[in-house]
């Protein structure tokens, strides 16, 4: 039965454990929080020594997993088996052949076993017969990436759930810097919070300090310099990046610029230029819609298209195709072209 991550966690916190969980999809964060909860809470510490097994798919076969699941717990009412990296199970990769044992278990699981499959970074093929059986006979989570315009709300909920607050500027800075990678986002927020015993409100200064974003020399300040036409500041930022290529790789800067100008292209072609319309067109939060409209006024449609062509060429050069410039010169030339 398909459920959301929140529904599954609510059931688990209420003590309702199912015989089989199949957690799959491109967003590992939701898979991890569910499997971690089961690992920490389904058994007490004394029971874990005898009745909890963590298996890695590269080291076992699916039949081994099912054989373990059919066994009975020792000196307890329940055993827990968690299969990490389940996408590496050879049988699941092959498809529907050789699945008889698994199919039989799906339809008649051992009630004293909690079996958890963590199938990360990709979805199972729903066209397969086995996939239909899995969805029907397990607690089934499809863990999808969330849209970028939903990330600010997620950040607010995550921080408030920890008993803290975060202001708008800090929320947008994290969103722009990290995007919709929730695994990294939660780690970076935790990195901030671990420094405070008492609840505080996270502001942009704390984000810059603990996440490692320079106040004046970061990709967002470069974006701002482009929009305002501040050539001097743009070149200072490029020089700063060139002096620390490990933390500011060219390929990521180019990727960010491509994303930015692609959003401007979408806004230009969208009839609704209200905050809501801009947010919908570009897939960003309405909170920053006005900032994107300022960029649209700075770069007309023809210039946006031209800039995307410049970025595409720079991307090829950064990957060694028709390479003719060093990385620092490549970015300097690209920024010049974007602004003129």
C-alpha positions as CSV (number, residue, x, y, z in Angstrom):
1,X,0.0,0.0,0.0
2,X,1.4,3.4,-1.1
3,X,1.9,5.9,1.7
4,X,3.7,9.2,2.2
5,X,6.7,9.5,4.4
6,X,4.7,11.5,7.0
7,X,2.0,8.8,7.1
8,X,4.6,6.1,7.6
9,X,6.3,8.0,10.4
10,X,3.0,8.7,12.1
11,X,2.2,5.0,12.1
12,X,5.7,4.1,13.4
13,X,5.6,6.7,16.2
14,X,2.2,5.1,17.2
15,X,3.9,1.7,17.5
16,X,2.3,0.2,14.3
17,X,4.9,-1.7,12.4
18,X,4.2,-3.6,9.2
19,X,5.9,-6.8,8.0
20,X,7.4,-5.3,4.9
21,X,8.5,-1.8,3.9
22,X,9.7,-1.0,0.4
23,X,11.2,2.5,0.3
24,X,12.4,3.6,-3.2
25,X,13.0,6.7,-5.2
26,X,15.4,9.5,-6.2
27,X,15.3,11.4,-2.8
28,X,17.3,9.4,-0.2
29,X,16.3,11.7,2.7
30,X,12.9,10.3,3.3
31,X,14.1,6.7,2.9
32,X,16.8,7.4,5.5
33,X,14.6,9.0,8.1
34,X,12.1,6.0,8.0
35,X,14.7,3.3,8.0
36,X,16.7,5.1,10.7
37,X,13.5,5.4,12.9
38,X,12.9,1.7,12.5
39,X,16.5,0.8,13.3
40,X,16.5,3.0,16.4
41,X,13.0,2.3,17.8
42,X,11.6,-1.0,16.6
43,X,13.6,-3.0,19.2
44,X,15.1,-2.0,22.6
45,X,18.9,-2.1,23.0
46,X,19.0,-5.6,24.5
47,X,16.9,-7.0,21.7
48,X,19.0,-5.5,18.9
49,X,22.0,-7.8,19.6
50,X,19.9,-10.8,18.7
51,X,17.1,-9.7,16.5
52,X,18.3,-6.8,14.3
53,X,20.3,-7.3,11.1
54,X,21.6,-4.8,8.7
55,X,22.3,-6.3,5.3
56,X,23.9,-4.8,2.3
57,X,22.5,-5.8,-1.1
58,X,25.9,-6.2,-2.7
59,X,26.8,-8.9,-0.2
60,X,23.6,-11.0,-0.2
61,X,21.0,-12.5,-2.6
62,X,17.3,-11.8,-2.5
63,X,16.8,-15.4,-1.5
64,X,19.2,-15.0,1.4
65,X,17.2,-12.0,2.6
66,X,13.9,-13.9,2.4
67,X,15.4,-16.9,4.2
68,X,16.5,-14.6,7.0
69,X,13.0,-12.9,7.1
70,X,11.3,-16.3,7.5
71,X,13.3,-17.1,10.6
72,X,11.9,-16.4,14.1
73,X,13.2,-13.9,16.6
74,X,15.3,-15.0,19.5
75,X,14.0,-14.2,23.0
76,X,11.7,-11.5,21.7
77,X,8.5,-10.9,19.8
78,X,10.0,-9.2,16.7
79,X,13.1,-9.2,14.5
80,X,14.2,-6.4,12.2
81,X,16.0,-6.8,8.9
82,X,17.1,-3.7,7.0
83,X,18.4,-4.2,3.4
84,X,20.6,-1.2,2.5
85,X,21.2,-0.2,-1.1
86,X,18.5,-2.6,-2.3
87,X,18.8,-1.2,-5.8
88,X,21.9,-3.4,-6.0
89,X,20.1,-6.6,-5.5
90,X,20.9,-8.7,-8.6
91,X,17.4,-10.2,-8.8
92,X,15.7,-6.8,-8.8
93,X,18.0,-5.6,-11.5
94,X,17.2,-8.6,-13.7
95,X,13.4,-8.2,-13.5
96,X,10.7,-10.8,-13.1
97,X,12.7,-14.0,-13.5
98,X,13.7,-16.1,-10.5
99,X,11.4,-14.2,-8.2
100,X,9.2,-17.1,-7.0
101,X,10.5,-17.1,-3.5
102,X,10.2,-13.4,-3.1
103,X,6.7,-13.4,-4.7
104,X,5.5,-16.0,-2.2
105,X,6.9,-14.1,0.7
106,X,5.3,-10.8,-0.4
107,X,1.9,-12.6,-0.3
108,X,2.6,-14.4,3.0
109,X,5.2,-12.6,5.1
110,X,6.4,-13.7,8.5
111,X,4.4,-11.6,11.0
112,X,7.2,-11.4,13.6
113,X,9.6,-9.9,11.0
114,X,9.9,-6.2,10.0
115,X,11.7,-6.3,6.7
116,X,12.8,-3.0,5.2
117,X,14.2,-2.5,1.7
118,X,16.0,0.8,1.1
119,X,16.1,1.2,-2.7
120,X,17.8,4.6,-3.2
121,X,18.5,7.0,-6.0
122,X,16.1,5.5,-8.5
123,X,12.7,4.0,-8.8
124,X,11.8,0.4,-9.5
125,X,10.4,-0.4,-12.9
126,X,6.6,-0.3,-12.4
127,X,6.0,-2.2,-15.6
128,X,7.3,-5.3,-14.0
129,X,5.0,-7.9,-12.4
130,X,7.1,-8.0,-9.3
131,X,6.8,-4.2,-8.9
132,X,3.0,-4.5,-8.8
133,X,3.2,-7.2,-6.2
134,X,5.6,-5.1,-4.1
135,X,3.3,-2.0,-4.2
136,X,0.3,-4.1,-3.3
137,X,1.8,-6.1,-0.5
138,X,4.2,-3.7,1.3
139,X,4.1,-0.3,2.9
140,X,5.3,1.4,-0.2
141,X,7.1,4.7,-0.3
142,X,7.9,6.5,-3.6
143,X,10.5,9.1,-2.4
144,X,10.5,11.9,-5.0
145,X,12.7,15.0,-5.2
146,X,10.7,18.0,-4.0
147,X,10.4,21.0,-6.3
148,X,12.7,23.9,-5.5
149,X,9.8,26.3,-4.8
150,X,8.7,23.9,-2.0
151,X,12.2,23.9,-0.4
152,X,11.7,27.1,1.7
153,X,8.6,25.7,3.4
154,X,10.4,22.4,4.0
155,X,13.3,24.3,5.6
156,X,10.9,26.2,7.9
157,X,9.2,23.0,9.0
158,X,12.5,21.2,9.5
159,X,13.9,24.0,11.7
160,X,10.7,24.5,13.7
161,X,10.6,20.7,14.2
162,X,14.0,21.1,16.0
163,X,12.6,23.8,18.2
164,X,14.4,26.7,16.4
165,X,13.4,29.5,14.1
166,X,14.9,30.7,10.8
167,X,14.3,34.0,9.0
168,X,13.4,34.6,5.4
169,X,16.9,35.7,4.3
170,X,18.5,32.6,5.8
171,X,15.9,30.4,4.3
172,X,16.4,31.8,0.8
173,X,20.2,31.7,1.1
174,X,20.1,28.0,1.9
175,X,17.6,27.3,-0.8
176,X,19.7,29.1,-3.5
177,X,23.0,27.6,-2.2
178,X,21.9,23.9,-1.7
179,X,18.8,23.6,-3.8
180,X,16.5,20.6,-3.3
181,X,19.1,18.2,-2.0
182,X,17.3,17.5,1.3
183,X,20.0,15.1,2.6
184,X,22.6,17.8,2.3
185,X,20.2,20.5,3.5
186,X,19.4,18.7,6.7
187,X,23.1,18.1,7.4
188,X,23.9,21.8,6.9
189,X,21.1,22.9,9.1
190,X,22.1,20.4,11.8
191,X,25.7,21.8,11.5
192,X,24.4,25.2,12.4
193,X,22.1,24.1,15.3
194,X,24.7,21.9,17.0
195,X,26.5,25.1,18.0
196,X,23.6,26.3,20.2
197,X,22.2,24.8,23.3
198,X,19.4,27.3,23.6
199,X,16.9,27.9,20.7
200,X,18.0,30.7,18.4
201,X,16.7,32.2,15.2
202,X,18.9,31.3,12.3
203,X,19.8,34.4,10.1
204,X,21.9,34.8,7.0
205,X,25.0,35.6,9.1
206,X,24.8,32.2,10.8
207,X,24.3,30.4,7.5
208,X,27.4,32.2,6.1
209,X,29.5,31.3,9.1
210,X,28.6,27.7,9.6
211,X,27.7,26.5,6.1
212,X,30.9,28.2,4.7
213,X,29.4,30.7,2.4
214,X,31.5,33.9,2.1
215,X,29.5,37.0,2.9
216,X,30.8,38.9,-0.1
217,X,32.2,36.3,-2.5
218,X,29.6,33.6,-3.3
219,X,27.6,32.6,-6.3
220,X,24.6,34.6,-5.2
221,X,26.6,37.8,-4.9
222,X,27.9,37.0,-8.4
223,X,24.3,36.7,-9.6
224,X,23.4,40.0,-7.9
225,X,26.4,41.7,-9.5
226,X,25.3,40.5,-12.9
227,X,21.8,41.8,-12.4
228,X,22.9,45.2,-11.1
229,X,25.7,45.5,-13.7
230,X,28.4,45.7,-11.1
231,X,31.4,44.7,-13.2
232,X,34.0,45.4,-10.6
233,X,32.3,43.2,-7.9
234,X,31.7,40.4,-10.5
235,X,35.4,40.3,-11.3
236,X,36.4,40.3,-7.7
237,X,34.2,37.3,-7.1
238,X,35.6,35.5,-10.1
239,X,39.1,36.1,-8.8
240,X,38.1,34.8,-5.4
241,X,36.7,31.7,-6.9
242,X,39.9,31.2,-9.0
243,X,42.1,31.4,-5.9
244,X,40.1,28.5,-4.3
245,X,39.0,26.1,-7.1
246,X,38.4,23.2,-4.7
247,X,35.5,25.0,-3.0
248,X,34.4,26.9,-6.1
249,X,34.8,24.6,-9.0
250,X,34.1,26.1,-12.4
251,X,31.7,23.5,-13.5
252,X,29.3,24.2,-10.5
253,X,29.5,28.0,-11.2
254,X,28.6,27.4,-14.8
255,X,25.8,25.1,-13.8
256,X,24.4,27.7,-11.4
257,X,24.5,30.4,-14.1
258,X,22.8,28.0,-16.6
259,X,20.0,27.4,-14.0
260,X,19.6,31.1,-13.4
261,X,19.3,32.2,-17.0
262,X,17.0,29.2,-17.8
263,X,14.7,30.5,-15.2
264,X,14.8,34.0,-16.7
265,X,13.9,32.4,-20.1
266,X,10.9,30.7,-18.6
267,X,9.7,33.9,-17.0
268,X,10.1,35.8,-20.2
269,X,7.9,33.3,-22.0
270,X,5.3,33.2,-19.2
271,X,2.3,35.5,-19.6
272,X,1.7,36.0,-15.9
273,X,4.4,38.3,-14.4
274,X,2.8,38.5,-11.0
275,X,4.8,37.1,-8.0
276,X,2.8,33.9,-8.2
277,X,3.2,33.7,-12.0
278,X,6.9,34.2,-11.8
279,X,7.2,31.6,-9.1
280,X,5.2,29.1,-11.1
281,X,7.1,29.7,-14.3
282,X,10.6,29.5,-12.8
283,X,9.9,27.0,-10.0
284,X,11.1,29.3,-7.3
285,X,9.6,30.6,-4.1
286,X,7.2,33.6,-4.4
287,X,9.4,35.3,-1.8
288,X,12.1,35.9,-4.4
289,X,9.9,36.6,-7.4
290,X,10.7,40.3,-7.4
291,X,14.4,39.6,-7.5
292,X,13.9,37.5,-10.6
293,X,11.7,40.2,-12.2
294,X,14.5,42.7,-11.7
295,X,16.8,40.3,-13.6
296,X,14.2,40.0,-16.4
297,X,14.2,43.7,-16.7
298,X,18.0,43.8,-16.8
299,X,18.3,41.0,-19.5
300,X,15.8,41.0,-22.3
301,X,14.7,37.9,-24.0
302,X,17.3,38.1,-26.8
303,X,20.1,38.7,-24.3
304,X,18.9,35.7,-22.2
305,X,19.0,33.4,-25.2
306,X,22.5,34.8,-26.2
307,X,23.8,34.3,-22.6
308,X,22.6,30.7,-22.5
309,X,24.6,30.1,-25.7
310,X,27.7,31.6,-24.0
311,X,27.2,29.4,-21.0
312,X,26.8,26.3,-23.1
313,X,30.1,27.1,-24.9
314,X,31.8,27.7,-21.6
315,X,30.5,24.4,-20.3
316,X,32.0,22.5,-23.3
317,X,35.3,24.3,-22.7
318,X,35.3,23.5,-19.0
319,X,34.9,19.8,-19.9
320,X,37.9,19.9,-22.3
321,X,36.0,20.3,-25.5
322,X,37.5,23.0,-27.7
323,X,39.5,24.1,-24.6
324,X,41.5,27.2,-25.2
325,X,41.3,29.0,-21.9
326,X,42.5,28.4,-18.3
327,X,39.6,28.1,-15.8
328,X,40.0,31.6,-14.3
329,X,40.2,33.2,-17.7
330,X,37.2,31.1,-18.9
331,X,35.0,32.5,-16.1
332,X,36.3,36.0,-16.5
333,X,35.5,35.9,-20.2
334,X,32.1,34.3,-19.6
335,X,31.1,37.0,-17.0
336,X,32.1,39.7,-19.4
337,X,30.0,38.3,-22.2
338,X,27.0,37.8,-19.8
339,X,27.1,41.5,-18.8
340,X,27.8,43.1,-22.2
